[in-house]
Amino acid sequence: MDIAIVTTGGTIDKDYFDALSEYQVVDSPLAELLKHFHVGFKFEMFPLFRKDSLELSGEDRIEIHDFVAKLPHHKVLITHGSDTMIDTAKHLMDIEQKTIVLTGAIKPARFKDSDAIFNVGVAIGAIQSLSPGCYIAMSGQLFRPDNVIKDREKMQFRSLS
C-alpha cells in the first residue's frame, strides 16, 4: 500500500540555526526518519509548502484541497502546523474515497523531546485502518475536524464533546 505524504510546513518542519535565530521552516525530515525506522510500507513525498500554518491563506487551503483530490493515492498523510490544522482539515472533508490524516507537532521533529514521531506514528497506523474520511492525529488521539480544538494552555488537542 502506498501512502502519499504531503508536507506543508509548520512546527514539525522547523529548525533553528543558533541562539540568536528564530525558527524557520526547512525541508521536512520525515522521509529520512521513516527510512531510519525501516517502515514496512511504501510512501511518496510531496512537498507542497514550507510555511508556518499561520501564514497559510485561503488560496493555499484551496491548493492543498485540489492537490490531495487529484492524487492517485487513496491514503494521504498531511503534515501541517498545529495552529490552523483544524481549518485545513475542514476544507478537506468533502474529498471522497480517500483516507486523509493531518498531523504535526507542538515541538519541531528535530528536537529530542518532540511529539512529532509519536504523532506521525499514530497517523500512519490510523491511515492504514480507518475508513475514508478526514481525520486529525494529535496528542495520541484521532479526531474529526468538526469535533476538536487545540488547547494552547495544555499544549494538546482535545475533543469538543
N, C-alpha and C positions, 0 to 999 in steps of 0.2 A: 504494500500500500504506500503510495506516495503522499506526502504531506507538503503542501505549499506553505512556506514561511515568508510572510510579508512583514518587512521591518519598516517602521515609520519614525523611529527615534524614541525620544522620551528618556527618562532616567535610566532605564535598563541599558541604554547605549551610551551613557555619559562617561566622561573621564575628566580628570584634571591633570595638569602638567607640572605644577609646582605650587607652593604655599600661597603665592600671590595670584594664581589663576582662578578664574571662575570655571565651573563645569562647562564642558562643551559636548555636544552630541557628535560622536565619531562613528566610524564603521562598526556595525554590530559584531560582537564577539560570539554570537550564537552558533554559527556554523562550526567554528573552531571548538567550542565547548561540546557540541553534540558529537563531533568526531572523536574528541578526547574520551568521552564516555562510551564509545563504541555502540551507539544505539542500533537497534535491530530493525530499523525501518528506513526507507529511502525518503529523502526530503530534497526540496529545491528551494533555494533562497531567492527572494525578490525584494531588493532594497528599493522602497518606493520614496520614502522621505528620510531626512535626518534632521528632524525638528523636535523641539520641546513641544509637548502636546498643547500648551497654552498658545503656541504660535500657529497651530493648525486652524485654517479658515473653513468656512462652509464649502468653498470650492474644493479645498483639499479633501474634505469628507466625501464629496461627490466623486472625486477622483479615486479615492480608496474604494468606494462602493462599486464604481464601474469596473475598476481593475479586478476586484475579487469576483464580481459577477461573471466576468469574461474568462477567468482562469479555467482550464480544463479539469483541475483538481476538485474533488468532492470534499476534501478535508483541508481547511485553511486555518493556520495559526497566524495571528497578527500580534506583533509586539508593538506596544503603544505606551505613551506616557499616561500615568495614572490620573492626572488632573482632569483630562477630558475623555478618558477611555469610554465612559458610560455614554457620552454624547455620540461618539463614533459608532459604538455598538448599536445604539438605537437606529442609526442610519442604515445599518446592515440587516436589520431584522426582516426585511421584505425579500431577501435573497432566498430562493427556494432550492431544495435538493443539494444543499451544501451544509456541512457542519463547520461552523466558524467559531473559533475561540480566541478571544482577545486576552492578552496577559501583559504584564510589565513588572515593574519593581519600584519599591519605595527607595531603595539604595542601588547605585549602579552595579551591574553584573561583575565589574572588575574588582569590587570591594569584597574582602574576605567575609564580612558579615551580611552580605547582600541576600535578599529574599528572591533574587532573580532565578537562580537554578531551581529552587523549590517550586516557584510559580510556573516556570516553563515545564517542569516535570508533571505537575498537576494538569496543566493544559494539554500536554501530549497524551497523557493517559486518558483524559476526558474526551479528546477529539477522536480517539480510536473506539470509544464505546458509546458516545451519545448519538441520539437521533439527529437528523438535520435540524438546524436552527442556529441561533446566535447566542453565545454564552460569554461570560467573563470568568476567568480563573484567577483569583487573587486571594491572598490570606488563607490559603489551604482549603478554599471552598469554591463552589461553582454557583454562579448567579445568572439569572435572566437580566438583560439590560434594563427592563422596566421595574425591577424589584431589588435595586441595590443602590447604596450610597457609599461614598468614600468618607470615612470618619477620620478627619485630619488629626484630631486630638489623640486618637488611639493608634494612628498610623496603620489602619486596616480598612478593608472593605467589609460591609455588613449588609444583611438583608433588611429591607424596609418592613417586612412583616415578621 
